[in-house]
Amino acid sequence: MHILLTGGTGLIGRHLIPRLLTLGHQISVVTRDVAGAREKLDARVSLWSGLAQQQDLNGVDAVINLAGEPIADKRWTAQQKQLLCESRWQMTERIASLINASSSPPAVLISGSATGFYGDTGDLVMTEEDPGHEEFTHTLCARWEQLALSAQSARTRVCLLRTGVVLAKGGGALSKMKLPFKLGIGGPIGSGKQYMPWIHIDDMVNAILWLLDNENLRGPFNMVSPYAVRNEQFAAMLGHAMHRPAFMRTPAGAVKMMMGESAVLVLGGQHVLPKRLEASGFGFRWYQLDEALADVV
């Protein structure tokens, strides 16, 4: 297949592309920085400097849309919120428009979202059937999904990736979580009772391939391990994996002072289950957090 990717130089993209190449697929990546992407990606990957010049996506068999400004890197000022939205919404809207303009459209659009769709839902168990809690992350993800779904037709199915914290070596949220533990000051954040939906990068890549290959699958999928953990459990297991202490609790007030509104990303949480993935027959490789952390730390 000829597969078009956005966000190909991101954490998930960098792990997904080698698997796709191994399977014999032709890969094209949309990027704003062609020179930088060329240094990071396999020479067999074709690079597109954008979608502005494209009139349609005829000749593309599948689109995997992973583009988006990192959500936790900066405080949520009004300007940063706008950037977070536009980096997701504009690309997704453009892709949907090109798919709809195609006489022979891609058979599938696999488009990013996040467990933030559900908002901060406490101990409530969330599956793909549940609506989100009205707050910024829900607004961001709901519109993102809506734009992707506008590409759906009898010829193009759309799958939505409601992704939790992706555990992988050399990047992503885990690299930031590890720092205080390295300094010996790691531990739970706030109450520590908030749930942290997580997924190992191997399962993330395998699940995307599963959605790519199974023509009967469409709609939202929670990309998380079946076994959610609370923040205090995560901290204890991360400390154990790193052979570092994990007893220094970070007060909620300090987190709010540092992060502002975006503190909800670490003080809030969702108890999310991958109901539709498991029902489709997908088998997870990494069920236990301690084993997953031992593999990636």
Salt bridges, closest charged atoms under 4 A:
ASP42 OD1 - ARG44 NE 3.00
ASP73 OD1 - LYS176 NZ 2.15
ASP123 OD1 - ARG230 NH1 3.10
GLU129 OE2 - LYS275 NZ 2.94
GLU134 OE2 - HIS138 NE2 3.61
GLU135 OE1 - HIS133 ND1 2.77
GLU145 OE2 - ARG162 NE 2.77
ASP202 OD2 - HIS200 ND1 3.73
ASP202 OD2 - ARG285 NH1 3.14
GLU232 OE2 - LYS193 NZ 2.95
GLU261 OE1 - LYS81 NZ 2.73
ASP295 OD2 - HIS200 NE2 2.75
